[in-house]
Amino acid sequence: MRIPKIKLDLKFALVAATLSFITSYIIHHPKVPGNIYSDIMSFWYRPLVRDVLIPYVNYEFEYPPLAGLVTYVSALIGGGQLIPYYNVFSAIVFLSHILLITVVYRLAVEKNIPTTIVLIFSALSPSLIMYSNYNFDTIYIALLITSLALFEKGKLKSSALLFSASILMKLTSILLLPLLLFHINNKKDRLTCLFYVLVPIISVNLILQFLNHNFIDETYFYHVRWGLENAWFVYLFPQRDWWDTAKIFSFLLMLYALSKIYLKIIDGDGNVYEYSFMIFSAFLLTSYVFTPQMVIWLLPFMALMNPISTTFYIAYTILEVANVGIILTWFMEEDPLAAGSIPQNLALIRAAALFYLLLQVYYNKAGKKMVWRTNSLQEVS
């Protein structure tokens, strides 16, 4: 499928992103009749936000520290009031969305990718419209894609610090660390990268663990105890009594899927954006929790994979419709987590579409020469 090579100005892309965000802001706004659920709003009903408590120290929070900081700053500036808090949180998400589309747009121009693709995946995506002002995912992927862009330019220290920040927002960035290390040619730079990635993470977590001895359990093991949510294999383990077994199945399947992709990296074919897409897709397809906002992680990498076939766009459209449908039908069901419920049927369709996209990239797109395996990273900046 050929996308028209219309040269869109960055300003046009920013306007499109702004309109996309405004739509997301409105549909989740607590004062809009019939507003759609968002995690941002749900946080306010906790004492953590209403009473402006310090996360991890005065009150538990199940997201990593940088996510807790965003929530605390929003509550603090908003004075614990719902609308001011929502507006501050939304402003942070909006600035992240602007950063995201700016970085993706400039990367697309550098790689001679039609800028119309940037609009499709980074501004007009139904999942982005529905879920950008929903949780921390837009902030997360903006940090991560900026880190990768800096890494590509050889700015290792600043890239590693942003990469560390992305892990402090969502732990899943750690899955891409082997990919980065493989693309650094000398041991000294590899150790430098690891230092600037790990030191902030270890320091922040040690401080919080010192301040609250239950920090690690309350924060990182919260989701370990979580049940299956939008995982396709709920149909293999429909009874909740089986879900511990399902988690073992998830772990083993994830280990296999990721090892296949990591081995492909060692072969030296494909480019880093394709591999990032494959790693995240493999993780999401094998994880026992695949919330719909996580699709946002994939969108900038889709924008940077060109050319893409007609069937890719068909599968992508199916994925988007199913993914948006999950939240729209969630509260229609007595038990939306049950196998056979509308949200889980849609999650199954979404998984099938994403699996097709992953296979197409894995077999058809990973035959290109690596773009980052160069000597350009010898000088640490």
C-alpha positions as CSV (number, residue, x, y, z in Angstrom):
1,M,0.0,0.0,0.0
2,R,1.4,3.4,-1.0
3,I,0.8,6.3,1.3
4,P,0.7,9.6,-0.6
5,K,4.0,11.4,-0.1
6,I,2.4,14.7,0.9
7,K,4.8,16.9,2.7
8,L,3.0,18.1,5.8
9,D,4.4,20.9,7.8
10,L,5.2,20.1,11.4
11,K,2.8,22.8,12.4
12,F,0.0,20.9,10.7
13,A,1.0,17.7,12.6
14,L,1.0,19.6,15.9
15,V,-2.5,21.0,15.2
16,A,-3.7,17.5,14.4
17,A,-2.2,16.2,17.7
18,T,-3.7,19.1,19.6
19,L,-7.2,18.4,18.2
20,S,-6.7,14.7,19.0
21,F,-5.7,15.5,22.6
22,I,-8.6,17.9,23.1
23,T,-11.0,15.1,22.0
24,S,-9.4,12.7,24.5
25,Y,-9.6,15.5,27.2
26,I,-13.3,16.0,26.6
27,I,-14.5,12.4,26.5
28,H,-12.8,11.7,29.9
29,H,-13.7,15.1,31.5
30,P,-15.4,14.4,34.8
31,K,-18.0,17.2,34.2
32,V,-19.0,16.0,30.7
33,P,-22.2,14.0,30.8
34,G,-21.6,10.4,29.8
35,N,-17.8,10.8,30.2
36,I,-15.8,7.6,29.6
37,Y,-13.8,6.1,32.4
38,S,-10.1,7.0,32.8
39,D,-7.5,6.0,35.4
40,I,-6.7,9.7,35.8
41,M,-10.1,10.3,37.2
42,S,-10.1,7.1,39.2
43,F,-7.0,8.2,41.1
44,W,-8.7,11.2,42.4
45,Y,-11.1,9.1,44.5
46,R,-8.2,7.8,46.5
47,P,-6.9,9.6,49.6
48,L,-3.6,9.8,47.8
49,V,-4.9,12.6,45.5
50,R,-7.9,14.0,47.4
51,D,-5.8,14.6,50.5
52,V,-2.6,15.4,48.5
53,L,-0.5,12.6,50.2
54,I,3.0,11.8,49.2
55,P,2.9,8.5,47.1
56,Y,4.9,5.6,48.5
57,V,5.6,7.4,51.7
58,N,2.2,8.4,53.0
59,Y,0.1,6.2,50.8
60,E,0.7,3.2,48.5
61,F,0.7,3.6,44.7
62,E,1.0,0.7,42.3
63,Y,2.8,2.5,39.6
64,P,6.6,3.2,39.4
65,P,8.0,6.4,41.0
66,L,7.9,8.8,38.1
67,A,4.3,8.0,37.6
68,G,3.7,8.7,41.3
69,L,5.5,12.0,40.9
70,V,3.2,13.1,38.0
71,T,0.2,12.2,40.1
72,Y,1.5,14.0,43.2
73,V,2.4,17.2,41.3
74,S,-1.0,17.2,39.6
75,A,-2.8,16.8,43.0
76,L,-0.5,19.3,44.7
77,I,-1.0,22.0,42.1
78,G,-4.7,21.2,41.8
79,G,-5.1,21.5,45.6
80,G,-6.8,18.1,45.7
81,Q,-9.7,19.4,43.8
82,L,-11.0,17.2,41.0
83,I,-11.1,19.6,38.0
84,P,-7.8,21.4,38.8
85,Y,-6.1,18.1,39.3
86,Y,-7.5,16.7,36.1
87,N,-6.4,19.8,34.2
88,V,-2.8,19.7,35.5
89,F,-2.5,16.0,34.8
90,S,-4.0,16.6,31.3
91,A,-1.5,19.4,30.6
92,I,1.4,17.1,31.4
93,V,-0.1,14.5,29.0
94,F,-0.6,17.1,26.3
95,L,3.0,18.3,26.5
96,S,4.1,14.7,26.2
97,H,1.9,14.2,23.2
98,I,3.4,17.3,21.5
99,L,7.0,16.0,22.3
100,L,6.0,12.6,20.9
101,I,4.7,13.8,17.6
102,T,7.5,16.3,17.2
103,V,10.2,13.6,17.6
104,V,8.4,11.1,15.4
105,Y,7.8,13.7,12.7
106,R,11.5,14.7,12.6
107,L,12.6,11.1,12.5
108,A,10.1,10.4,9.7
109,V,11.5,13.3,7.7
110,E,15.1,12.1,8.3
111,K,14.2,8.6,7.1
112,N,12.1,9.8,4.1
113,I,8.9,8.3,5.5
114,P,5.7,10.1,4.3
115,T,4.6,12.5,7.0
116,T,1.0,11.4,6.5
117,I,2.0,8.1,8.2
118,V,3.0,10.2,11.3
119,L,-0.5,11.6,11.4
120,I,-2.1,8.2,11.1
121,F,-0.3,6.7,13.9
122,S,0.8,9.6,16.1
123,A,-2.2,12.0,15.9
124,L,-5.3,10.3,14.4
125,S,-5.1,6.9,15.9
126,P,-8.4,5.9,17.5
127,S,-6.5,4.4,20.4
128,L,-4.5,7.5,20.9
129,I,-7.6,9.6,20.9
130,M,-9.4,7.3,23.3
131,Y,-6.6,6.5,25.7
132,S,-4.0,9.3,25.5
133,N,-5.6,11.2,28.4
134,Y,-6.2,8.1,30.3
135,N,-3.1,6.9,32.1
136,F,0.7,7.5,32.0
137,D,1.2,5.8,28.6
138,T,1.5,8.9,26.4
139,I,4.1,10.4,28.8
140,Y,5.9,7.0,28.9
141,I,6.2,6.5,25.1
142,A,7.2,10.2,24.6
143,L,10.2,9.7,27.0
144,L,11.1,6.4,25.4
145,I,10.9,7.5,21.7
146,T,12.9,10.6,22.6
147,S,15.5,8.4,24.3
148,L,15.8,6.2,21.2
149,A,16.1,9.3,18.9
150,L,19.0,10.7,21.0
151,F,20.6,7.2,21.1
152,E,20.5,7.1,17.3
153,K,22.4,10.4,17.2
154,G,25.1,9.1,19.5
155,K,24.0,11.2,22.5
156,L,24.5,8.3,24.9
157,K,24.3,9.9,28.3
158,S,21.2,12.0,27.7
159,S,19.6,9.0,25.9
160,A,20.4,6.7,28.8
161,L,19.0,9.2,31.4
162,L,15.7,9.5,29.5
163,F,15.6,5.7,29.1
164,S,16.0,5.4,32.8
165,A,13.1,7.9,33.3
166,S,11.0,5.8,31.0
167,I,11.6,2.8,33.2
168,L,10.7,4.8,36.3
169,M,7.4,5.5,34.5
170,K,6.7,2.0,33.1
171,L,9.0,-0.9,33.8
172,T,8.6,-2.4,30.3
173,S,11.3,-0.3,28.8
174,I,13.8,-2.7,30.3
175,L,12.8,-5.1,27.6
176,L,14.6,-2.8,25.1
177,L,17.8,-2.5,27.0
178,P,19.4,-5.6,25.3
179,L,18.6,-4.0,22.0
180,L,20.4,-0.8,22.9
181,L,23.4,-2.6,24.4
182,F,23.8,-4.7,21.2
183,H,24.1,-1.5,19.2
184,I,27.0,-0.1,21.2
185,N,30.2,-1.3,19.8
186,N,32.7,-0.9,22.6
187,K,32.7,-2.1,26.2
188,K,33.3,1.4,27.8
189,D,30.3,2.9,26.1
190,R,28.2,-0.1,27.0
191,L,29.1,0.3,30.7
192,T,28.5,4.0,30.5
193,C,25.0,3.4,29.1
194,L,24.3,0.9,31.9
195,F,25.6,3.3,34.5
196,Y,23.3,6.2,33.4
197,V,20.3,3.9,33.0
198,L,20.6,1.9,36.3
199,V,22.0,4.5,38.8
200,P,18.8,6.7,38.8
201,I,16.5,3.7,39.0
202,I,18.5,2.1,41.9
203,S,18.9,5.4,43.8
204,V,15.2,6.3,43.6
205,N,14.0,2.9,44.6
206,L,16.5,2.6,47.5
207,I,15.4,5.9,48.9
208,L,11.7,5.0,48.7
209,Q,12.3,1.6,50.2
210,F,14.2,3.3,53.1
211,L,11.3,5.7,53.6
212,N,8.7,2.9,53.4
213,H,9.8,-0.7,54.0
214,N,6.6,-1.9,52.1
215,F,7.4,0.2,49.0
216,I,8.6,-2.7,46.8
217,D,5.8,-5.0,47.8
218,E,3.1,-2.3,47.4
219,T,4.4,-1.0,44.2
220,Y,6.0,-3.7,42.1
221,F,4.2,-6.8,43.4
222,Y,0.8,-5.3,43.2
223,H,0.4,-6.3,39.5
224,V,2.0,-9.7,40.1
225,R,-1.0,-10.5,42.3
226,W,-3.4,-9.1,39.6
227,G,-5.6,-11.5,37.6
228,L,-5.9,-11.9,33.9
229,E,-7.0,-8.8,32.1
230,N,-7.6,-8.7,28.3
231,A,-5.3,-11.6,27.8
232,W,-6.3,-13.9,24.9
233,F,-5.5,-17.0,26.9
234,V,-8.4,-16.3,29.4
235,Y,-10.2,-18.7,27.0
236,L,-7.7,-21.4,27.9
237,F,-8.0,-20.6,31.6
238,P,-11.6,-19.4,32.1
239,Q,-11.8,-20.2,35.8
240,R,-10.2,-17.8,38.2
241,D,-8.9,-20.7,40.2
242,W,-6.7,-21.5,37.1
243,W,-5.2,-18.0,36.8
244,D,-2.0,-18.7,38.8
245,T,-1.4,-21.5,36.2
246,A,-2.2,-19.0,33.5
247,K,0.6,-16.7,34.8
248,I,3.1,-19.5,34.5
249,F,1.9,-20.1,31.0
250,S,2.2,-16.4,30.3
251,F,5.8,-16.3,31.6
252,L,7.0,-19.3,29.6
253,L,5.3,-18.1,26.4
254,M,6.8,-14.6,26.9
255,L,10.2,-16.1,27.5
256,Y,10.0,-18.0,24.2
257,A,8.6,-15.1,22.1
258,L,11.2,-12.6,23.4
259,S,14.0,-15.0,22.9
260,K,13.0,-15.5,19.3
261,I,13.2,-11.7,18.7
262,Y,16.5,-11.3,20.7
263,L,18.1,-14.0,18.6
264,K,16.9,-12.1,15.5
265,I,18.7,-9.0,16.9
266,I,21.9,-11.0,17.2
267,D,21.5,-12.0,13.5
268,G,21.9,-8.3,12.7
269,D,18.9,-7.8,10.4
270,G,16.2,-5.2,10.7
271,N,16.2,-1.8,12.3
272,V,15.7,-0.7,15.9
273,Y,12.2,0.7,15.4
274,E,11.0,-2.6,13.9
275,Y,12.7,-4.5,16.8
276,S,11.1,-2.2,19.4
277,F,7.7,-2.9,17.8
278,M,8.3,-6.6,17.8
279,I,9.6,-6.7,21.4
280,F,6.6,-4.8,22.7
281,S,4.1,-6.7,20.6
282,A,5.5,-10.0,21.8
283,F,5.3,-8.8,25.4
284,L,1.7,-7.6,25.1
285,L,0.6,-10.8,23.4
286,T,2.0,-13.0,26.1
287,S,1.3,-10.8,29.1
288,Y,-1.5,-11.7,31.4
289,V,-2.4,-8.0,31.6
290,F,-2.9,-6.1,28.3
291,T,-4.9,-3.0,29.1
292,P,-6.1,-1.1,26.0
293,Q,-4.0,2.0,26.6
294,M,-0.9,-0.1,26.1
295,V,-1.5,-0.1,22.4
296,I,-0.1,3.5,22.5
297,W,3.3,2.0,23.0
298,L,3.3,0.5,19.5
299,L,2.1,3.6,17.5
300,P,5.3,5.6,17.1
301,F,7.2,2.5,16.0
302,M,4.4,1.8,13.4
303,A,4.9,5.3,12.1
304,L,8.6,4.7,11.6
305,M,8.2,1.4,9.6
306,N,7.9,2.1,5.9
307,P,6.7,0.9,3.5
308,I,3.9,-1.1,5.1
309,S,1.6,-3.4,3.1
310,T,-2.2,-3.0,2.5
311,T,-2.8,-6.0,4.8
312,F,-0.9,-4.4,7.6
313,Y,-3.3,-1.4,7.5
314,I,-6.3,-3.8,7.4
315,A,-5.0,-5.7,10.5
316,Y,-4.2,-2.4,12.2
317,T,-7.7,-1.1,11.6
318,I,-9.2,-4.3,13.1
319,L,-6.9,-3.9,16.1
320,E,-7.9,-0.3,16.6
321,V,-11.7,-1.0,16.4
322,A,-11.4,-3.9,18.8
323,N,-9.1,-1.9,21.2
324,V,-11.4,1.1,21.4
325,G,-14.4,-1.2,21.8
326,I,-13.0,-2.7,25.0
327,I,-13.5,0.4,27.1
328,L,-16.8,1.2,25.3
329,T,-18.3,-2.2,26.3
330,W,-16.5,-2.7,29.6
331,F,-19.3,-1.4,31.8
332,M,-22.0,-3.1,29.9
333,E,-20.9,-6.5,31.3
334,E,-21.5,-7.8,34.8
335,D,-18.0,-9.4,34.6
336,P,-16.0,-7.8,31.8
337,L,-13.0,-10.1,32.7
338,A,-14.9,-13.3,32.0
339,A,-14.2,-15.4,28.9
340,G,-17.0,-14.8,26.5
341,S,-17.8,-11.3,27.6
342,I,-17.9,-8.6,24.9
343,P,-14.6,-6.9,26.1
344,Q,-12.8,-10.3,26.2
345,N,-14.1,-11.2,22.7
346,L,-12.8,-7.9,21.5
347,A,-9.5,-8.5,23.2
348,L,-9.2,-11.8,21.4
349,I,-9.8,-10.1,18.1
350,R,-7.2,-7.5,19.0
351,A,-4.7,-10.2,19.8
352,A,-5.3,-12.0,16.5
353,A,-4.8,-8.7,14.6
354,L,-1.6,-7.8,16.6
355,F,-0.2,-11.3,16.1
356,Y,-0.6,-10.9,12.4
357,L,1.2,-7.5,12.5
358,L,4.0,-9.0,14.5
359,L,4.4,-12.0,12.1
360,Q,4.4,-9.6,9.1
361,V,7.2,-7.5,10.6
362,Y,9.1,-10.5,11.9
363,Y,9.1,-12.3,8.5
364,N,8.9,-9.5,6.0
365,K,10.3,-6.4,7.5
366,A,13.3,-7.7,9.5
367,G,15.4,-8.3,6.5
368,K,16.9,-4.9,6.3
369,K,20.4,-4.0,7.4
370,M,20.8,-2.6,10.9
371,V,20.8,1.2,11.0
372,W,22.4,1.7,14.3
373,R,25.3,-0.8,14.3
374,T,27.9,1.7,13.5
375,N,30.9,3.3,15.1
376,S,29.0,6.6,15.7
377,L,28.6,5.8,19.4
378,Q,32.3,5.7,20.3
379,E,32.3,9.2,21.7
380,V,30.0,9.5,24.6
381,S,28.2,12.9,24.7
